[in-house]
Amino acid sequence: MDIELEKLKVIKILEETNDPLIIKAVKKMLTEMKKDWWDDLTDEQRADVAQSELEFERGEFTSYEDVMKKYR
């Protein structure tokens, strides 16, 4: 399935409708049903993120610029 082609098909169908109920339903579905990426993480991944945040707060990180200098 080509996702870009499918999106264009949906856009075309939506453009051609004048039914406010359909437009409202699609809008609601697209705005209220968005998933938060955090919900898809495993417990281990969440723990890794929390650990990374603690390390960052303690200043235990390397800046992007320093990494780029090292590997250029």
C-alpha positions in Angstrom: 0.0 0.0 0.0 1.3 3.4 -1.0 0.4 5.6 2.0 0.9 8.8 0.0 -1.5 7.7 -2.7 -4.1 6.6 -0.1 -3.8 10.0 1.6 -4.4 11.7 -1.7 -7.5 9.6 -2.4 -8.9 10.5 1.1 -8.2 14.2 0.5 -10.0 14.0 -2.9 -13.0 12.3 -1.3 -13.1 14.9 1.5 -12.8 17.8 -1.0 -15.8 16.5 -2.9 -18.1 16.2 0.0 -20.4 18.9 1.3 -21.8 16.9 4.2 -20.8 18.7 7.4 -21.3 15.5 9.4 -18.7 13.7 7.4 -16.3 16.6 7.6 -16.8 16.9 11.4 -16.4 13.1 11.9 -13.1 13.1 9.9 -11.8 16.1 11.8 -12.7 14.5 15.1 -11.1 11.3 14.2 -7.9 13.0 13.0 -7.5 15.2 16.0 -8.8 13.1 18.9 -7.5 9.7 17.9 -3.8 10.6 17.7 -1.6 8.2 19.6 1.1 9.4 21.9 4.4 7.7 21.0 5.0 7.2 24.7 2.2 4.7 24.8 4.0 2.5 22.3 7.2 2.2 24.4 8.0 -0.8 26.4 8.7 -0.5 30.1 12.4 -1.0 29.4 12.4 1.9 26.8 10.5 4.1 29.3 13.1 3.4 31.9 15.9 4.2 29.4 14.3 7.5 28.7 14.0 8.3 32.4 17.6 7.4 32.9 18.7 9.6 30.0 16.8 12.5 31.5 18.5 12.1 34.8 21.9 11.9 33.1 21.1 15.1 31.1 20.1 16.9 34.3 23.4 16.0 35.9 25.3 17.3 32.9 26.4 13.8 31.8 26.1 14.3 28.1 28.1 15.2 25.0 26.9 18.1 22.9 26.0 17.6 19.2 28.8 20.0 18.2 31.4 17.9 20.2 30.3 14.7 18.6 30.5 16.3 15.1 34.0 17.5 15.8 35.1 14.1 16.9 33.7 12.2 13.8 34.4 14.7 11.0 
